Amino acid sequence: MEEAKTEGIVLQKHDKKSWLKSAILGFFIGIAVIVPGVSGSTVAIILRLYDQFLYAVGNFFKKFKLCFFFLLPIGIGAVVGFLLGFIAVQQLLELIPFAIICLFAGLMIGSFPAVKDTLEGVKMTGKRIALLVLGACIPVAVSVYSSVTTLQGGEAAGNILQADAILQIVLPLLVGFILALTQLVPGLSASAILMVVGWYALLMQNLHFSLDTLKNVDLMLVVGSLAVGFIVGFFVFSKLISIAFEKARETSYSLIVGLALGSLLTMFFNAEIVKVYAEWAAVGINWWHLALGIVLLAVGVIGAYVLVHIQRKHDKN
Protein backbone atom coordinates (compact mmCIF):
# COMPACT_ATOMS: atom_id res chain seq x y z
CA MET A 1 0.00 0.00 0.00
CA GLU A 2 1.47 3.33 -1.01
CA GLU A 3 1.18 6.31 1.29
CA ALA A 4 1.38 10.07 0.91
CA LYS A 5 2.69 12.03 3.89
CA THR A 6 1.55 15.57 4.44
CA GLU A 7 1.98 17.73 7.53
CA GLY A 8 2.56 14.67 9.74
CA ILE A 9 -0.61 12.87 8.55
CA VAL A 10 -0.37 9.79 6.36
CA LEU A 11 -3.03 9.54 3.66
CA GLN A 12 -3.30 6.22 1.89
CA LYS A 13 -3.12 5.85 -1.86
CA HIS A 14 -5.50 2.95 -1.90
CA ASP A 15 -4.83 -0.60 -2.93
CA LYS A 16 -7.62 -3.21 -2.90
CA LYS A 17 -7.19 -3.98 0.80
CA SER A 18 -7.13 -0.39 2.05
CA TRP A 19 -9.96 0.56 -0.34
CA LEU A 20 -12.17 -2.10 1.24
CA LYS A 21 -11.12 -1.01 4.74
CA SER A 22 -12.11 2.59 4.00
CA ALA A 23 -15.39 1.48 2.44
CA ILE A 24 -16.20 -0.41 5.65
CA LEU A 25 -15.58 2.79 7.62
CA GLY A 26 -17.91 4.66 5.28
CA PHE A 27 -20.54 1.96 5.65
CA PHE A 28 -20.62 2.44 9.43
CA ILE A 29 -20.68 6.22 9.06
CA GLY A 30 -23.75 5.87 6.83
CA ILE A 31 -25.54 3.34 8.99
CA ALA A 32 -24.80 5.34 12.16
CA VAL A 33 -27.28 7.99 11.03
CA ILE A 34 -30.08 5.41 11.31
CA VAL A 35 -29.10 3.10 14.17
CA PRO A 36 -29.20 4.54 17.71
CA GLY A 37 -25.87 4.38 19.55
CA VAL A 38 -23.62 3.52 16.59
CA SER A 39 -20.70 5.88 15.97
CA GLY A 40 -18.84 5.96 12.68
CA SER A 41 -15.93 7.81 14.27
CA THR A 42 -15.44 5.01 16.80
CA VAL A 43 -15.04 2.63 13.85
CA ALA A 44 -12.52 5.07 12.34
CA ILE A 45 -10.40 4.80 15.50
CA ILE A 46 -10.64 1.00 15.45
CA LEU A 47 -9.51 0.88 11.82
CA ARG A 48 -6.69 3.38 12.52
CA LEU A 49 -8.18 5.87 10.05
CA TYR A 50 -9.44 8.55 12.42
CA ASP A 51 -6.64 11.13 12.06
CA GLN A 52 -6.42 10.63 8.29
CA PHE A 53 -10.18 10.91 7.94
CA LEU A 54 -10.29 14.20 9.88
CA TYR A 55 -7.36 15.59 7.91
CA ALA A 56 -8.83 14.63 4.53
CA VAL A 57 -12.19 16.25 5.28
CA GLY A 58 -10.66 19.36 6.85
CA ASN A 59 -8.28 19.89 3.90
CA PHE A 60 -10.65 18.73 1.16
CA PHE A 61 -10.58 22.00 -0.81
CA LYS A 62 -6.96 22.84 -0.02
CA LYS A 63 -5.59 19.52 -1.29
CA PHE A 64 -8.52 18.36 -3.36
CA LYS A 65 -7.04 15.52 -5.44
CA LEU A 66 -5.23 13.77 -2.57
CA CYS A 67 -8.16 14.09 -0.17
CA PHE A 68 -10.81 13.25 -2.76
CA PHE A 69 -9.31 9.88 -3.66
CA PHE A 70 -8.73 9.04 0.00
CA LEU A 71 -12.37 9.84 0.85
CA LEU A 72 -13.92 8.27 -2.27
CA PRO A 73 -14.35 4.70 -0.88
CA ILE A 74 -15.52 6.15 2.44
CA GLY A 75 -18.17 8.16 0.61
CA ILE A 76 -19.35 5.16 -1.41
CA GLY A 77 -19.53 3.05 1.74
CA ALA A 78 -21.47 5.80 3.54
CA VAL A 79 -24.13 5.88 0.81
CA VAL A 80 -24.48 2.09 0.90
CA GLY A 81 -24.63 2.09 4.70
CA PHE A 82 -27.26 4.81 4.83
CA LEU A 83 -29.48 3.12 2.25
CA LEU A 84 -29.14 -0.29 3.89
CA GLY A 85 -29.77 1.24 7.30
CA PHE A 86 -32.82 3.07 6.07
CA ILE A 87 -34.32 0.12 4.20
CA ALA A 88 -33.24 -2.97 6.16
CA VAL A 89 -31.93 -2.10 9.61
CA GLN A 90 -34.80 0.24 10.38
CA GLN A 91 -37.23 -2.57 9.50
CA LEU A 92 -35.32 -4.97 11.74
CA LEU A 93 -35.34 -2.42 14.55
CA GLU A 94 -39.13 -2.46 14.33
CA LEU A 95 -39.32 -6.29 14.30
CA ILE A 96 -36.56 -7.30 16.75
CA PRO A 97 -35.18 -4.03 18.19
CA PHE A 98 -33.60 -5.53 21.31
CA ALA A 99 -31.71 -8.18 19.34
CA ILE A 100 -30.38 -5.67 16.78
CA ILE A 101 -29.29 -3.24 19.50
CA CYS A 102 -27.53 -6.16 21.24
CA LEU A 103 -25.61 -6.95 18.05
CA PHE A 104 -24.38 -3.39 17.63
CA ALA A 105 -23.66 -3.14 21.36
CA GLY A 106 -21.55 -6.30 21.11
CA LEU A 107 -19.60 -4.84 18.20
CA MET A 108 -18.94 -1.65 20.17
CA ILE A 109 -17.94 -3.51 23.36
CA GLY A 110 -15.64 -5.90 21.55
CA SER A 111 -13.92 -3.07 19.70
CA PHE A 112 -13.51 -0.75 22.70
CA PRO A 113 -9.98 -2.05 23.51
CA ALA A 114 -8.86 -0.52 20.20
CA VAL A 115 -10.25 2.83 21.31
CA LYS A 116 -8.54 2.47 24.69
CA ASP A 117 -5.23 1.75 22.92
CA THR A 118 -5.10 5.40 21.85
CA LEU A 119 -4.27 6.32 25.47
CA GLU A 120 -1.71 3.56 26.01
CA GLY A 121 1.38 5.01 27.70
CA VAL A 122 -0.25 8.42 28.19
CA LYS A 123 0.11 9.94 31.67
CA MET A 124 -3.39 10.54 33.01
CA THR A 125 -3.27 13.96 34.67
CA GLY A 126 -6.19 15.44 36.58
CA LYS A 127 -7.21 17.43 33.50
CA ARG A 128 -7.24 14.37 31.27
CA ILE A 129 -9.20 12.31 33.79
CA ALA A 130 -11.74 15.13 34.09
CA LEU A 131 -12.12 15.22 30.29
CA LEU A 132 -12.50 11.43 30.22
CA VAL A 133 -15.34 11.60 32.77
CA LEU A 134 -16.93 14.58 31.01
CA GLY A 135 -16.81 12.73 27.71
CA ALA A 136 -18.56 9.71 29.22
CA CYS A 137 -21.28 11.91 30.72
CA ILE A 138 -22.22 13.74 27.49
CA PRO A 139 -23.77 10.82 25.52
CA VAL A 140 -25.33 9.49 28.73
CA ALA A 141 -27.00 12.86 29.39
CA VAL A 142 -28.31 13.08 25.81
CA SER A 143 -29.60 9.50 25.98
CA VAL A 144 -31.31 10.01 29.34
CA TYR A 145 -33.04 13.17 28.13
CA SER A 146 -34.28 11.58 24.89
CA SER A 147 -35.38 8.43 26.77
CA VAL A 148 -37.36 10.36 29.38
CA THR A 149 -38.99 12.43 26.62
CA THR A 150 -39.97 9.23 24.80
CA LEU A 151 -41.39 7.59 27.93
CA GLN A 152 -43.47 10.70 28.57
CA GLY A 153 -44.91 10.31 25.08
CA GLY A 154 -43.66 13.66 23.87
CA GLU A 155 -41.85 15.08 20.90
CA ALA A 156 -39.31 17.60 22.13
CA ALA A 157 -39.71 20.18 19.36
CA GLY A 158 -43.08 19.47 17.81
CA ASN A 159 -43.82 18.74 14.15
CA ILE A 160 -41.27 20.64 12.07
CA LEU A 161 -43.21 19.72 8.92
CA GLN A 162 -46.03 22.00 10.07
CA ALA A 163 -43.78 24.96 10.94
CA ASP A 164 -43.32 28.17 8.92
CA ALA A 165 -41.07 27.98 5.87
CA ILE A 166 -38.36 30.07 7.58
CA LEU A 167 -38.24 27.69 10.54
CA GLN A 168 -38.20 24.71 8.16
CA ILE A 169 -34.94 26.10 6.79
CA VAL A 170 -33.21 27.65 9.81
CA LEU A 171 -33.87 24.95 12.44
CA PRO A 172 -32.83 21.98 10.23
CA LEU A 173 -29.68 23.89 9.20
CA LEU A 174 -28.68 24.20 12.86
CA VAL A 175 -29.62 20.59 13.68
CA GLY A 176 -27.77 19.32 10.59
CA PHE A 177 -24.70 21.31 11.64
CA ILE A 178 -24.77 19.58 15.05
CA LEU A 179 -25.42 16.16 13.47
CA ALA A 180 -22.12 16.48 11.60
CA LEU A 181 -20.32 16.51 14.95
CA THR A 182 -21.85 13.13 15.83
CA GLN A 183 -20.05 11.54 12.89
CA LEU A 184 -16.69 13.00 13.90
CA VAL A 185 -16.75 12.49 17.67
CA PRO A 186 -17.09 8.96 19.11
CA GLY A 187 -19.94 8.52 21.57
CA LEU A 188 -22.36 10.93 19.95
CA SER A 189 -25.31 9.51 18.03
CA ALA A 190 -27.07 11.24 15.15
CA SER A 191 -30.29 9.38 15.84
CA ALA A 192 -30.11 10.36 19.53
CA ILE A 193 -29.86 14.04 18.58
CA LEU A 194 -32.85 13.67 16.26
CA MET A 195 -34.75 12.00 19.10
CA VAL A 196 -33.89 14.87 21.45
CA VAL A 197 -35.42 17.42 19.07
CA GLY A 198 -38.34 15.10 18.34
CA TRP A 199 -37.64 14.51 14.66
CA TYR A 200 -36.40 10.89 14.52
CA ALA A 201 -39.73 9.06 14.35
CA LEU A 202 -41.24 11.89 12.30
CA LEU A 203 -38.63 11.61 9.54
CA MET A 204 -38.54 7.80 9.58
CA GLN A 205 -42.32 7.65 9.17
CA ASN A 206 -42.47 10.19 6.35
CA LEU A 207 -39.37 9.41 4.31
CA HIS A 208 -39.94 6.82 1.58
CA PHE A 209 -38.35 6.04 -1.77
CA SER A 210 -41.32 7.23 -3.80
CA LEU A 211 -42.57 10.13 -5.88
CA ASP A 212 -44.93 11.11 -3.05
CA THR A 213 -41.91 11.92 -0.90
CA LEU A 214 -40.46 14.18 -3.59
CA LYS A 215 -43.82 15.95 -3.93
CA ASN A 216 -43.91 16.71 -0.20
CA VAL A 217 -42.47 20.24 -0.31
CA ASP A 218 -42.30 20.67 3.48
CA LEU A 219 -40.46 17.37 3.91
CA MET A 220 -38.00 18.12 1.10
CA LEU A 221 -37.31 21.57 2.57
CA VAL A 222 -36.52 20.10 5.98
CA VAL A 223 -34.41 17.22 4.61
CA GLY A 224 -32.54 19.52 2.20
CA SER A 225 -31.73 21.99 4.98
CA LEU A 226 -30.57 19.15 7.23
CA ALA A 227 -28.26 17.93 4.46
CA VAL A 228 -26.75 21.38 3.83
CA GLY A 229 -26.18 21.98 7.56
CA PHE A 230 -24.61 18.53 7.88
CA ILE A 231 -22.19 19.06 5.00
CA VAL A 232 -21.08 22.49 6.25
CA GLY A 233 -20.67 21.20 9.81
CA PHE A 234 -18.73 18.19 8.58
CA PHE A 235 -16.00 20.35 7.05
CA VAL A 236 -15.95 22.92 9.87
CA PHE A 237 -15.79 20.47 12.78
CA SER A 238 -13.24 18.19 11.12
CA LYS A 239 -10.87 21.15 10.76
CA LEU A 240 -11.42 22.29 14.36
CA ILE A 241 -10.85 18.79 15.76
CA SER A 242 -7.69 18.37 13.67
CA ILE A 243 -6.35 21.65 15.10
CA ALA A 244 -7.16 20.46 18.63
CA PHE A 245 -5.21 17.24 18.01
CA GLU A 246 -2.21 19.20 16.72
CA LYS A 247 -2.12 21.37 19.84
CA ALA A 248 -2.94 18.77 22.53
CA ARG A 249 -3.32 15.30 21.09
CA GLU A 250 -3.26 13.19 24.27
CA THR A 251 -5.56 15.55 26.14
CA SER A 252 -8.01 15.64 23.21
CA TYR A 253 -8.01 11.86 22.99
CA SER A 254 -8.92 11.64 26.68
CA LEU A 255 -12.20 13.34 25.82
CA ILE A 256 -12.65 11.13 22.75
CA VAL A 257 -12.18 7.90 24.73
CA GLY A 258 -14.62 9.16 27.36
CA LEU A 259 -17.22 9.79 24.68
CA ALA A 260 -16.70 6.29 23.28
CA LEU A 261 -17.09 4.81 26.77
CA GLY A 262 -20.29 6.78 27.32
CA SER A 263 -21.67 5.48 24.03
CA LEU A 264 -21.34 1.91 25.30
CA LEU A 265 -23.50 2.76 28.30
CA THR A 266 -26.20 4.33 26.13
CA MET A 267 -26.60 1.32 23.84
CA PHE A 268 -29.02 -0.24 26.32
CA PHE A 269 -30.61 3.00 27.42
CA ASN A 270 -31.76 5.21 24.59
CA ALA A 271 -35.04 6.50 23.27
CA GLU A 272 -35.64 3.49 21.03
CA ILE A 273 -34.74 0.68 23.40
CA VAL A 274 -36.73 2.08 26.34
CA LYS A 275 -39.84 1.55 24.21
CA VAL A 276 -39.03 -2.17 24.29
CA TYR A 277 -38.58 -2.13 28.05
CA ALA A 278 -41.90 -0.32 28.47
CA GLU A 279 -43.65 -2.90 26.27
CA TRP A 280 -42.08 -5.79 28.20
CA ALA A 281 -43.18 -4.19 31.47
CA ALA A 282 -46.75 -3.92 30.16
CA VAL A 283 -47.24 -7.28 28.41
CA GLY A 284 -44.33 -9.43 29.59
CA ILE A 285 -40.80 -10.15 28.41
CA ASN A 286 -40.40 -11.56 24.91
CA TRP A 287 -38.05 -14.40 25.83
CA TRP A 288 -37.29 -15.27 22.19
CA HIS A 289 -36.11 -11.71 21.51
CA LEU A 290 -34.13 -11.71 24.77
CA ALA A 291 -32.38 -15.00 23.93
CA LEU A 292 -31.61 -13.87 20.38
CA GLY A 293 -30.26 -10.61 21.77
CA ILE A 294 -27.89 -12.42 24.14
CA VAL A 295 -26.59 -14.61 21.30
CA LEU A 296 -26.05 -11.62 18.98
CA LEU A 297 -24.37 -9.69 21.80
CA ALA A 298 -21.86 -12.51 22.22
CA VAL A 299 -21.34 -12.78 18.45
CA GLY A 300 -20.71 -9.03 18.23
CA VAL A 301 -18.24 -8.97 21.15
CA ILE A 302 -16.25 -11.98 19.93
CA GLY A 303 -16.25 -10.93 16.28
CA ALA A 304 -15.14 -7.36 17.00
CA TYR A 305 -12.47 -8.41 19.49
CA VAL A 306 -11.00 -10.90 17.02
CA LEU A 307 -10.71 -8.12 14.44
CA VAL A 308 -9.07 -5.84 17.03
CA HIS A 309 -6.62 -8.63 17.92
CA ILE A 310 -5.74 -9.13 14.25
CA GLN A 311 -5.26 -5.38 13.80
CA ARG A 312 -2.96 -5.24 16.86
CA LYS A 313 -0.80 -8.06 15.48
CA HIS A 314 -0.68 -6.30 12.11
CA ASP A 315 0.44 -3.04 13.76
CA LYS A 316 3.24 -4.80 15.66
CA ASN A 317 4.55 -6.33 12.46
Steps between C-alpha positions, in 0.01 A plus 500: 500500500647833399471798730520876462631696798386854555543716809558194721183320381524192281234475230473168323518463125262210496567145397221239503543423870506859625217595261279234658605609850401860426172389344419311821562820697267687266237230537492548878494878463193465277321247716574700817252765387220242528598269786490644854833484684725414204792736438686508171791685659549220753540262205752744349712473816476120495613488137782750570351749253374768737780758464522450123124528465489829694793639303353404162164662575653811657738553205263384226507827303862584579637168373207384293648216292681325787207532740235416241650163410558416866136580585345343188457143639383645832235701317382200298482289815306775680234508227465121509485500880237772513278331242534159664437653841195683377350205313608191696631587845213734577257219412691260724498755781121496478481117497776399745638827644658350812689235303633751244609743772676208674692421181623856458572525873711184475695646209566819697600314819730261319672783315541732800853370581612653169361835611671464838831428323513865393583592862756224554809645669337841549536652848150560634512842666208648691398699192497194277304294752246782530462509120462121493216517755341798324512315170325198651228720650406683177345208303344367821333837566369522142371142517329551836327816379376341176390185688302693761337707224402180318358336813292811564356461151625835379681642203754752623460758223163429345426427134755690292306408185218728615725796587546821298725481195771709671512262796504202262826639363673655802434230763604203279815691397600531866406139582685373191807699605493327841435158342830532313680503835347162588680341206836646601494449877466147644215456746258741338205358308324673212178314569518598869525868405201463268310333784586787735347755262208268427570441132624138486167317483349783295761472224509119504122485459485754218810422296443241227659422165203619297375790292264598783802581715645726231164677466491576873644853489517543879684170543746575219569845647579353841711212363687730259581747778616216725731378223651845437557560873657155532742553212611843625541371856694199377773716347505757782516255791755272334737796464445614860557150640816458291634828643419381853695178438800696371509717812418240769462153356506289818270736687255509207500122478409478869172670414455279193547177698256626763240563232552150360461352849180697555362370171533143627284585800230657283460199271258344748341824610385721217172629368440199276590219737301640794189447287581128508545504876168681542325242280657211693390660827143527369451164325791285618853428382540359150735216592576413136618856432698500826675171416577613145635826639737319737630281216554799268668693782751218542552473123563875478747506792699199378500605135611857572767395749647251253529778242664728759745221589588450133548875455730514806716218362512676163612826665780324690631347180 
